[in-house]
Amino acid sequence: MSFAADDSRAAQHSAVCEGNEAAAIGVALARPDVVAVYPITPQSSLVEHLSQMIADGRLNADLLNVEGEHAVMCGLQGVALAGGRTFTATCGPGIAFMFEPYVRTPGLRLPMVASLVTRDLLSPQCVWGGQQDAMVVREAGWIQMYCETVQEILDTTVMAYKIAEHRDVMLPVNVCHDGNYLSFGVTRVEIPDQRDVDDFLGPAAINWHVALDPSRPMGVDPLTGGAGGVGPSSFVRYRKGQCRGMQNALRVIRETHAAWGERFGRYHAPLIEEYRLDHADYALVTIGSMTGAAKDAVDTARAAGEAVGLIKIKTFRPFPLEAMAAALAKVQRVGVVDRSVSFGWNSGPVYQETLGALHHTGRPIPAISFIGGLAGADITAEHFARAITITRELSWDGRPREPVWLNEND
């Protein structure tokens, strides 16, 4: 496969690859100017693929090798301020080390893209997949989109650049895919033609709002705030702008996914996906790669006469409140399956977000939190069948329920 500037393929073609390679292919199709890398399991092969593409001349980009994830993000901030399109990938302890410049990036309104190959966090010691790392940084100001399949990784990675660089958004995007299950899962994918991707993305517009230019010296990110003068109102203006960009992203994500489907013939749910929700009395809520097994369990239950459906979350930040509330309004009971925990609430974080959406339906319904797939554990169709049974039997008593730990006895 070639991704050099003179690539002249006229049609999509297929390849067999792992999820991390699919992400690398998507990055290469977006033609970043600089890729900064630091390997960490289970993300390592993603940046290895990109490094090999650059070394072989298949990707015309500079490779920035640095001493750690903190330097990765700091270096890429400079590139973006100078007008360059960038990429990196990380996970787990890597994003913890990156955290200081990571949380600074959305405040600078830098439209960067980074893959977050999700894994559980320490301790106990673990290098296996989960979503704890992504959920820990869900309030850092980055857009978060979660992929269900390897094909969705490739497509979403390309779309992420169009979303991030939209003038109504100008925020960084994490494309999240589950470590182990998607990062190393091998399947067939369709690869778009380079010229079509170039036309879809258009020219990069990274730093039209704040640019490093030797001929026009300026200060970037000055000290703002305090209790007097224009500091408080200036800081509020910045924060309101970030929040406005996040809410604008809901529209831009929908528009971008629709445009992608029209051009390439593959339609992915932009915010949420409603699966077999018509005439459903109750539903499961899922996020990420677990959704395939959950759909199988829903199909089996439907065949047995059970009125169950499923709601898959694709975009988690900004949270698709209106879409979730509309979907939840169709059912009478809901079970939410998380691959991470909210320590403060004794539940999964997606469960807590779902309760917030339920509030906007104007009616309380029975809900329960399921936690599974931690530290690389599998969530099987049998686990989801159990979740379906428990959800079906829920009744309203107004009291918080203990979470169900799906892998507790595996």
N, C-alpha and C positions, 0 to 999 in steps of 0.2 A: 504494500500500500504506500502511496506517495501523497504527501501533503505540501509539497513545495509550491512556490508561487506560480509556476508554470503548469500546474496540474490541469489537464484538459479532459478529464473524464466527462462523459455526456449524460450519464445515468447513474442512479443508485446501484450499488452492488452489495453483495452479502459477504460476511466474514463470520468466523467462529472465534469468540474471544471471551475472556473473563470480564467481570464488571469493571475492574480497575483499568483494563485496557480499553474498554468502551469509553470510560471517562477520558482517558488520554486521547482517544481518537476525536471525541467531541471537542476537547481543548484545541487540538491541532487544527481542526476545521475552523475554529474561531480565530486562528492566526494571532496568538498573543505575541507581544514584543519581547517580554521577559518572563521566564519561568523560574521561580525560586523554590528550591526543594530542600527538604530534610526528611529522610525516611523514618517511618515508625509503623510498626505492625498495627493493623492489617492494611495500611495505606501504601507500604513501601513499593509494591510492584507498580503502582500508578505512576509515581515519579520516575521509576526505573524505565518504564515504557517511554515516557516523555524524554528522558535523558538520551535514550537510544535513538529516538526519532531525530533529535537535534544533532547527535553525533554522526548519524548517517546522512544528514542533509535533507531529511524528509520534512523537517519542520524548521522554518527560518525564524529562529528566536534565540535570544541570548539566554544561557543557563547560568543562574546565579547560585553558586555553591557557597553556603554560609555555615557558621558554626552552631546554629540552632534555630529553633522556630521563632524566637523573639527577633532575631536578626532577619529572618525570612520576611516577616510582615513589615518591619521597619524599612527594609530595602525596597519592597514593593510599593510602599507608600510614596517614596521618592520617585519611583518610576511613574506611578499614576499621576502625581502632581506635575510631572514633566510631560504628560500626555500619552503615556504608553499603556497599552492593554496588557494585563498581567494575569498570572495564575499561580496558585499553590494548592497544596493538599495537606491535610493533617488529621489528627484524631487523638483522643485520650490525653495522656500526659503532654503530648505535643501541643495541643491547644491550650493546656494549662500554662505551659511555658510561654506561649504566644500571647497570653491574655492581655497584657498591658497595651501593646499596639493594636491588638484585635479589637478592643472596645473603643479605641480612638478612631478607627477607620470609618465607621458610619457617621461620627460627628464631623469628620472632614468631608463627608458626602463624596467618598471615593467609590466609584462603581467597579469594584473588584469582584472576582469570582474565585471561590475556593471550594474544593471538594472536602467534605467532612465524612470520612469513611468510619462510621460510628463504631465505638467499642465501649465496653464497660470501664469504669474508673477504679483506681486503687483506693484503698486496700480492702479485702485480701488481694494478693497479687493476681493479676489477670491480664491476658493479652487478647481475649476473645471478644467477639462481637456483642453489642448491646447498643443502647441509645443514650446512656447516661451522660456521655460527654456533650452531645448535641443539646440535651435537655438542660444541662447546667448553664449553657450559654444562650438559652433561648431569649433572654432579655438583654442581650448585648447590643441589639440594634441592627443585626443582620437579618436579611430575608432568609427563610429556611424553607426549602422544598425537599420532600422525601420521595424517593423512588421505590417502585415496587419490582421492576424488572431491569435486566441489563440493557435492553433497548431504551427503556425510559431514562436510564443514566446518560446514555449517549445523547439522546434528543434534548433532555433537560439541560445538560451542560452547555450545549450551543445556545439554547433559548435564554439561559441565565445572563449571557452577555447583553442580549437585546433588552432584557428587563432592567438590568442594573444600569445601563447607559441611557435609558429613556430619560428625557429632560424632566419629566414629572416625578421621577423616582430618585435617581442618583444615589443609590445605596448599594452596599456590597451584598453578595448572594452566596449562601452556602448551599451547594447541592449535596444532600445527605443520602448516602446509601449504606446499607448494613454491612458491617465487617463480617468476613467469612462467608455469609450466605450469598451476598451479591458481589463482594469484592473479588472472591475467588470462584464464584459460580460461572460456569462456562456455558454459553448458548450461542445461537445464531443471531446476528443483528444485521440490519440494513444500514448502509453507510451512504449518506447523501452526497451528491456531486458537489465538489468544492465551489464551483462557480455559482451554484444555486445558494449555497450557504453564504457566500460573499454578498450576493444580492439580498438575501434575507436579512443579514445583520447590518449591511450598510457600513459606511466608514465609521471608525471609532470616534467617539466624542467624549473623552475622558475628563478633560480639565478645562472646559469652557468657562466654568464658574470660578475656578481658582487655579492659576497656572504659575509654575516656576518659569520665569523668563529673565535671563541676565539683563536684557534691555529695559525691563520694567520691574525693578526690585520691589518686593512686597514682603510683609510678614504673614506667616501662615500659623493659624491657631494661637492667637495671642491670649493672654490671661484675661478671662471674662468672668463677670459675676460680682460678688461682694454685696454690701448693704447700702451703697450710696451711688449717686450719679446715674449713668446710663447702664451700669453693669447688670443690675437685675433684669431690666427689660430686654437688654441685648441677649442675655442667656435664655430667657423665655422664648425670644424670637427664634433662636437656634433650635431649641427643643421642639417648639411647635412645628418648625419646618421639617424636622426629622419625622415627627409623627404624621405630618401631612404626606410626606414622601412614602411612608409605609402604607397609609391608606390608599394613596394613588396606585401603589403596587398591585392591589387587588384587581383593579381594572386592567392594568397593563399586563399582568400575568394571564388574565382571561383572553385579552386581545392577542397576545403573543402565541398562546397555545392554539387559538383558532387559526391564526395565520400560518403556523407550522403545519397544522392538519391540512389546510387547503393546498399548501405547496408540496408537502411530502407524503400526504395520504395516511399519516399516522396521527391519531387523535388521542391525547392523554388528558385525563381530567385535570383542569388547571388548579382548582381549589379543593374540592371534595368530589368523590365519586359515589353516587347512589347505586348500589348493586341489589337488585331484586327487592327494592324497597316498596314497590307498589303492593298494596293490600297486605303489608307486613304489620303484625301486631307488636313485634319487638325486633331489636336490631343489635348487632355488634358494631363497635367502632374500632378500626384498626389504623395502623400507620406503618409504612415501609414494607419490607419483603414478606412479613408474616401474612399479608393480605391474600396471597395465592392459596395457602392452606385454609384460611378462613373462608374463602369463596367456595372451596371444595366442600367444606363442612356445611355451609349454607345450602349448597345444591343438594347434598344428601338429605338434609333435614327437610327441605322443600319437597323432595320426592316422597318423603314419608308423611307429607301433609302438614308440616309445621309452617306457620306463617312468620318466618324469620327473614330479615334482610341484613344488609351491611352498609356501613358508611366508611369509606376510606378517606383519610386526610392526606392530601398531597402537599398543600401549602399550610405550614404550621405558624409561620411568622411572615407577614402579619396574619393573625388568626382570622379565618374566614367566618366571622360571627353570623352574618346574615344567612349565608349558605348552610351553615351548621344548624342554626335555629330552624330554618325551613325544613331541613331533612328530619330533624328530631321531632318536629311537630306532627309527623306522619305516624309515629309509633307510640306505644303505651308503656314500654319498658326498654331499658338500654343497658348493655354491658360493654365496658370499655377495656380493651386489652392494651396494656403498656409493656414496652421492653425496657423500662427504667422505673425509678421510684422517685416520689416526692417525699423527702424525709419529713418536711414540716406538716404534711397532711396524712401520712400513713396511707398512701395510695399511689397510683401512677399519675404523672403530671398531665397526660392527655385526659385522664378522667376528670381532673379538676377543671380543665379548660371546658370540657363537655358540660359540666355542671353550670358553668358560667353561661354557656349557650342555652342551656335548658331554662335558665331564668328568663331569657328573652322570649321564650315561647309562651310565657304567661301561665304556665301550669306545671306543677310538680309531678314528676312521674318516678317510679322506682328505678334506681340506677345502682350499678355495682362496679367496682374496680377489680380487674384481673391483671396480675403481674406475671409475666413469663419471659422466657428467652434471655434471661440474664446470663452474662459471662459465656455466651456462645451456646447456651442450651437451645434445643430445638423446640419450637411450638408446632405440634403436629395437628392434623385434622382431628385426631382423637381429643387433644386438648381443647380445640375449638368446639367439638361436639359437647364436651362437658360444660363449657362456657354457655353454649346455647341452652342446654337444659336448665342451668342455674338461672339464667336470665329469664327464661320462659316462666319460671315458678316464682319470680319476685312479686312481692305485694307491698303496698305503700304503708309504712308505719311512721314516716317522718324522722326516723333515727338514722345516724350514720352507720354504714355497714363495714365490717372488717373486710379488707381485700382478700381475694382468693389468689394464692400463690400456686400457679399452675404446675411448676416443676418441683414442688416441695417434696414429693414422694417418688420422683423419677430415679 
